């Protein structure tokens, strides 16, 4: 069964209908099951790494692959759920990244220090950094407040270049299940999703996102690029 989510008609018009999302999800499943580590890198050289030794993962593709399965369209995201202590390093939020629950596109850099699956420090005194602090302080479950539990990889190719008109600064039009291809989200606590629009992501030595764009084995084929109105080599 396939159900259509039509809350935002403009977003539906942007989505490219193809098997690309399902193909990318299958590739990521193979990589996640046979690799040791996923790493998120920023242009500043800081990185976050997570062990893939005992993770749980699932994909929302919008493609029902067997009888009795229910899928929603549009969709396109690969979720990796970590056990405790599996994630370490630093995350650097930069202007253009998104705090989903606050519907806010960040204007200032914010650096997050993560040790053994927990956010231990937020560096920066900007309005963006203070908003993140305030949001976490208002979490209802103190045991989970600073726990980094999920990484989500966006698989949904959209028409156009995917940057200039995907959302306005006042009203970001982005939801977890329909996540622009090449974007990476980190989930903290019960209700914080920080989306990195320009990060480079690798699984072991295989780069899958490069500066917020699909790379390597996840790159769209010629048909999908044409359908999306993307420039072809």
KEDRENZA-39417 format. One record per residue (C-alpha): residue in three letters; x, z, y. Coordinates in steps of 0.1 Angstrom, whole numbers, plus 2048, in hexadecimal, padded with zeros to 3 digits. Last residue first. Layout:
<atoms>
@residuo->Ala	c1->X	c3->Z	c2->Y
...
</atoms>
This chain:
<atoms>
@residuo->Unk	c1->91E	c3->755	c2->8A5
@residuo->Unk	c1->8F9	c3->75C	c2->8A8
@residuo->Unk	c1->8E9	c3->76B	c2->8C7
@residuo->Unk	c1->8CC	c3->781	c2->8BE
@residuo->Unk	c1->8A8	c3->776	c2->8C3
@residuo->Unk	c1->89C	c3->78E	c2->8A8
@residuo->Unk	c1->88F	c3->772	c2->892
@residuo->Unk	c1->8B0	c3->760	c2->897
@residuo->Unk	c1->8C4	c3->77F	c2->88C
@residuo->Unk	c1->8AD	c3->784	c2->86E
@residuo->Unk	c1->8B2	c3->760	c2->862
@residuo->Unk	c1->8D8	c3->761	c2->867
@residuo->Unk	c1->8DC	c3->781	c2->853
@residuo->Unk	c1->8DC	c3->7A4	c2->862
@residuo->Unk	c1->8FC	c3->7B9	c2->860
@residuo->Unk	c1->8FA	c3->7D6	c2->848
@residuo->Unk	c1->918	c3->7CB	c2->832
@residuo->Unk	c1->92F	c3->7CD	c2->850
@residuo->Unk	c1->920	c3->7D8	c2->870
@residuo->Unk	c1->8FE	c3->7E0	c2->880
@residuo->Unk	c1->902	c3->7E9	c2->8A4
@residuo->Unk	c1->904	c3->80B	c2->8B6
@residuo->Unk	c1->929	c3->809	c2->8BD
@residuo->Unk	c1->931	c3->7FE	c2->89A
@residuo->Unk	c1->918	c3->807	c2->87F
@residuo->Unk	c1->91F	c3->803	c2->859
@residuo->Unk	c1->945	c3->807	c2->859
@residuo->Unk	c1->951	c3->80B	c2->835
@residuo->Unk	c1->96F	c3->822	c2->831
@residuo->Unk	c1->95B	c3->83F	c2->823
@residuo->Unk	c1->939	c3->839	c2->832
@residuo->Unk	c1->93F	c3->830	c2->856
@residuo->Unk	c1->92B	c3->834	c2->876
@residuo->Unk	c1->934	c3->829	c2->899
@residuo->Unk	c1->91E	c3->838	c2->8B4
@residuo->Unk	c1->90E	c3->825	c2->8D1
@residuo->Unk	c1->8E9	c3->82F	c2->8D1
@residuo->Unk	c1->8EE	c3->853	c2->8C4
@residuo->Unk	c1->8CC	c3->863	c2->8BF
@residuo->Unk	c1->8C9	c3->889	c2->8C1
@residuo->Unk	c1->8AB	c3->897	c2->8AE
@residuo->Unk	c1->8A2	c3->8BC	c2->8B4
@residuo->Unk	c1->883	c3->8CC	c2->8A4
@residuo->Unk	c1->88A	c3->8E1	c2->886
@residuo->Unk	c1->8AF	c3->8E8	c2->88A
@residuo->Unk	c1->8C6	c3->8CB	c2->892
@residuo->Unk	c1->8C0	c3->8A6	c2->888
@residuo->Unk	c1->8DA	c3->88C	c2->88F
@residuo->Unk	c1->8CF	c3->869	c2->896
@residuo->Unk	c1->8E2	c3->849	c2->893
@residuo->Unk	c1->8DA	c3->827	c2->8A3
@residuo->Unk	c1->8E6	c3->806	c2->894
@residuo->Unk	c1->8C3	c3->7F8	c2->88D
@residuo->Unk	c1->8AA	c3->807	c2->8A5
@residuo->Unk	c1->896	c3->824	c2->896
@residuo->Unk	c1->872	c3->820	c2->88B
@residuo->Unk	c1->86C	c3->83F	c2->876
@residuo->Unk	c1->87C	c3->857	c2->88F
@residuo->Unk	c1->86A	c3->84B	c2->8AE
@residuo->Unk	c1->876	c3->838	c2->8CC
@residuo->Unk	c1->864	c3->82E	c2->8EC
@residuo->Unk	c1->878	c3->840	c2->906
@residuo->Unk	c1->862	c3->847	c2->924
@residuo->Unk	c1->873	c3->84E	c2->945
@residuo->Unk	c1->893	c3->83B	c2->93D
@residuo->Unk	c1->87F	c3->81D	c2->930
@residuo->Unk	c1->882	c3->813	c2->90C
@residuo->Unk	c1->88D	c3->7F6	c2->8F7
@residuo->Unk	c1->891	c3->7E1	c2->916
@residuo->Unk	c1->8B7	c3->7E0	c2->91C
@residuo->Unk	c1->8C4	c3->7EA	c2->8FA
@residuo->Unk	c1->8B6	c3->7D9	c2->8DB
@residuo->Unk	c1->8C5	c3->7B7	c2->8E3
@residuo->Unk	c1->8A4	c3->7A5	c2->8E0
@residuo->Unk	c1->88C	c3->7A8	c2->8C2
@residuo->Unk	c1->891	c3->7C8	c2->8AE
@residuo->Unk	c1->8A5	c3->7D0	c2->88E
@residuo->Unk	c1->899	c3->7EF	c2->87D
@residuo->Unk	c1->8B4	c3->800	c2->868
@residuo->Unk	c1->8BB	c3->821	c2->87A
@residuo->Unk	c1->8D1	c3->83A	c2->869
@residuo->Unk	c1->8C5	c3->85E	c2->867
@residuo->Unk	c1->8DC	c3->87C	c2->863
@residuo->Unk	c1->8CC	c3->89D	c2->858
@residuo->Unk	c1->8D1	c3->8C3	c2->856
@residuo->Unk	c1->8E6	c3->8CF	c2->873
@residuo->Unk	c1->8DC	c3->8F4	c2->874
@residuo->Unk	c1->8DB	c3->904	c2->897
@residuo->Unk	c1->8B7	c3->910	c2->897
@residuo->Unk	c1->8B3	c3->913	c2->871
@residuo->Unk	c1->8B5	c3->939	c2->86C
@residuo->Unk	c1->8A5	c3->93F	c2->88E
@residuo->Unk	c1->885	c3->92E	c2->885
@residuo->Unk	c1->870	c3->92B	c2->8A4
@residuo->Unk	c1->887	c3->915	c2->8B9
@residuo->Unk	c1->886	c3->91D	c2->8DE
@residuo->Unk	c1->8AB	c3->923	c2->8E1
@residuo->Unk	c1->8B1	c3->901	c2->8D2
@residuo->Unk	c1->89D	c3->8F0	c2->8EE
@residuo->Unk	c1->8AE	c3->904	c2->909
@residuo->Unk	c1->8D1	c3->8FB	c2->8FD
@residuo->Unk	c1->8C8	c3->8D6	c2->8FA
@residuo->Unk	c1->8B9	c3->8D7	c2->91D
@residuo->Unk	c1->8D8	c3->8E8	c2->92A
@residuo->Unk	c1->8EF	c3->8CD	c2->91D
@residuo->Unk	c1->8D9	c3->8B2	c2->92D
@residuo->Unk	c1->8D7	c3->8C4	c2->94E
@residuo->Unk	c1->8FD	c3->8C5	c2->94E
@residuo->Unk	c1->913	c3->8E3	c2->946
@residuo->Unk	c1->926	c3->8D4	c2->928
@residuo->Unk	c1->932	c3->8DF	c2->906
@residuo->Unk	c1->918	c3->8EA	c2->8EC
@residuo->Unk	c1->927	c3->900	c2->8D2
@residuo->Unk	c1->921	c3->90C	c2->8AE
@residuo->Unk	c1->909	c3->8F2	c2->8A0
@residuo->Unk	c1->908	c3->8FA	c2->87B
@residuo->Unk	c1->910	c3->8E5	c2->85C
@residuo->Unk	c1->931	c3->8F4	c2->854
@residuo->Unk	c1->93D	c3->8F2	c2->878
@residuo->Unk	c1->92E	c3->8DC	c2->893
@residuo->Unk	c1->93A	c3->8D9	c2->8B7
@residuo->Unk	c1->923	c3->8C6	c2->8CE
@residuo->Unk	c1->92F	c3->8B3	c2->8ED
@residuo->Unk	c1->918	c3->8A8	c2->908
@residuo->Unk	c1->91F	c3->88A	c2->91F
@residuo->Unk	c1->907	c3->885	c2->93C
@residuo->Unk	c1->8E8	c3->86F	c2->942
@residuo->Unk	c1->8D5	c3->874	c2->922
@residuo->Unk	c1->8B5	c3->861	c2->91B
@residuo->Unk	c1->89A	c3->87A	c2->918
@residuo->Unk	c1->879	c3->87A	c2->904
@residuo->Unk	c1->87F	c3->89F	c2->8FF
@residuo->Unk	c1->878	c3->89C	c2->8D9
@residuo->Unk	c1->88F	c3->87E	c2->8D7
@residuo->Unk	c1->8AE	c3->889	c2->8EA
@residuo->Unk	c1->8BD	c3->866	c2->8EF
@residuo->Unk	c1->8DF	c3->857	c2->8F4
@residuo->Unk	c1->8E3	c3->841	c2->913
@residuo->Unk	c1->8FD	c3->856	c2->923
@residuo->Unk	c1->914	c3->865	c2->909
@residuo->Unk	c1->90E	c3->87F	c2->8ED
@residuo->Unk	c1->92F	c3->889	c2->8DD
@residuo->Unk	c1->92D	c3->898	c2->8BA
@residuo->Unk	c1->948	c3->8AD	c2->8AC
@residuo->Unk	c1->953	c3->8B7	c2->889
@residuo->Unk	c1->944	c3->8C5	c2->869
@residuo->Unk	c1->927	c3->8BE	c2->852
@residuo->Unk	c1->923	c3->8CA	c2->82D
@residuo->Unk	c1->920	c3->8EF	c2->833
@residuo->Unk	c1->8FB	c3->8F1	c2->829
@residuo->Unk	c1->8EB	c3->8D5	c2->816
@residuo->Unk	c1->8E7	c3->8B3	c2->826
@residuo->Unk	c1->8CA	c3->89C	c2->82A
@residuo->Unk	c1->8D1	c3->877	c2->82F
@residuo->Unk	c1->8B5	c3->862	c2->83E
@residuo->Unk	c1->8B4	c3->83C	c2->83F
@residuo->Unk	c1->89D	c3->82D	c2->859
@residuo->Unk	c1->887	c3->80E	c2->85D
@residuo->Unk	c1->862	c3->80F	c2->864
@residuo->Unk	c1->847	c3->7F9	c2->873
@residuo->Unk	c1->835	c3->7FB	c2->85C
@residuo->Unk	c1->82B	c3->818	c2->846
@residuo->Unk	c1->831	c3->819	c2->820
@residuo->Unk	c1->81C	c3->827	c2->804
@residuo->Unk	c1->827	c3->823	c2->7E0
@residuo->Unk	c1->80D	c3->820	c2->7C5
@residuo->Unk	c1->81B	c3->800	c2->7B5
@residuo->Unk	c1->83F	c3->7FA	c2->7BE
@residuo->Unk	c1->856	c3->7EE	c2->7DA
@residuo->Unk	c1->841	c3->7F5	c2->7F9
@residuo->Unk	c1->855	c3->7E8	c2->817
@residuo->Unk	c1->852	c3->7FA	c2->838
@residuo->Unk	c1->876	c3->806	c2->834
@residuo->Unk	c1->876	c3->82C	c2->834
@residuo->Unk	c1->894	c3->837	c2->821
@residuo->Unk	c1->89E	c3->857	c2->80E
@residuo->Unk	c1->8BD	c3->86B	c2->809
@residuo->Unk	c1->8C7	c3->88C	c2->7F9
@residuo->Unk	c1->8EB	c3->897	c2->7FC
@residuo->Unk	c1->902	c3->8A6	c2->7E1
@residuo->Unk	c1->924	c3->897	c2->7E5
@residuo->Unk	c1->91D	c3->883	c2->805
@residuo->Unk	c1->933	c3->89A	c2->81B
@residuo->Unk	c1->92C	c3->897	c2->840
@residuo->Unk	c1->944	c3->88F	c2->85C
@residuo->Unk	c1->940	c3->891	c2->882
@residuo->Unk	c1->958	c3->87F	c2->899
@residuo->Unk	c1->96B	c3->881	c2->8BA
@residuo->Unk	c1->97F	c3->862	c2->8C4
@residuo->Unk	c1->971	c3->85D	c2->8E7
@residuo->Unk	c1->960	c3->83D	c2->8DB
@residuo->Unk	c1->94B	c3->853	c2->8C4
@residuo->Unk	c1->94C	c3->856	c2->89E
@residuo->Unk	c1->932	c3->85F	c2->884
@residuo->Unk	c1->940	c3->864	c2->861
@residuo->Unk	c1->930	c3->862	c2->83F
@residuo->Unk	c1->944	c3->86F	c2->821
@residuo->Unk	c1->94A	c3->86D	c2->7FC
@residuo->Unk	c1->93B	c3->84C	c2->7F1
@residuo->Unk	c1->928	c3->840	c2->7D2
@residuo->Unk	c1->904	c3->84C	c2->7D8
@residuo->Unk	c1->905	c3->847	c2->7FE
@residuo->Unk	c1->913	c3->824	c2->7FA
@residuo->Unk	c1->8F8	c3->819	c2->7E1
@residuo->Unk	c1->8DC	c3->828	c2->7F6
@residuo->Unk	c1->8EB	c3->818	c2->815
@residuo->Unk	c1->8EA	c3->7F6	c2->805
@residuo->Unk	c1->8C6	c3->7FB	c2->7FA
@residuo->Unk	c1->8BB	c3->806	c2->81D
@residuo->Unk	c1->8CC	c3->7E8	c2->82C
@residuo->Unk	c1->8B8	c3->7D0	c2->815
@residuo->Unk	c1->897	c3->7E2	c2->81C
@residuo->Unk	c1->89D	c3->7DF	c2->842
@residuo->Unk	c1->8A7	c3->7BB	c2->840
@residuo->Unk	c1->888	c3->7B0	c2->82C
@residuo->Unk	c1->879	c3->7A1	c2->84C
@residuo->Unk	c1->860	c3->7A7	c2->867
@residuo->Unk	c1->873	c3->7AC	c2->888
@residuo->Unk	c1->865	c3->7C8	c2->89E
@residuo->Unk	c1->861	c3->7C1	c2->8C3
@residuo->Unk	c1->83C	c3->7B9	c2->8C1
@residuo->Unk	c1->836	c3->7DA	c2->8AF
@residuo->Unk	c1->847	c3->7ED	c2->8CB
@residuo->Unk	c1->830	c3->7DD	c2->8E4
@residuo->Unk	c1->812	c3->7E6	c2->8D0
@residuo->Unk	c1->81A	c3->80B	c2->8D0
@residuo->Unk	c1->804	c3->821	c2->8BB
@residuo->Unk	c1->7FF	c3->805	c2->8A2
@residuo->Unk	c1->80C	c3->814	c2->882
@residuo->Unk	c1->804	c3->7FC	c2->865
@residuo->Unk	c1->7FE	c3->808	c2->842
@residuo->Unk	c1->80C	c3->7F8	c2->823
@residuo->Unk	c1->800	c3->800	c2->800
</atoms>
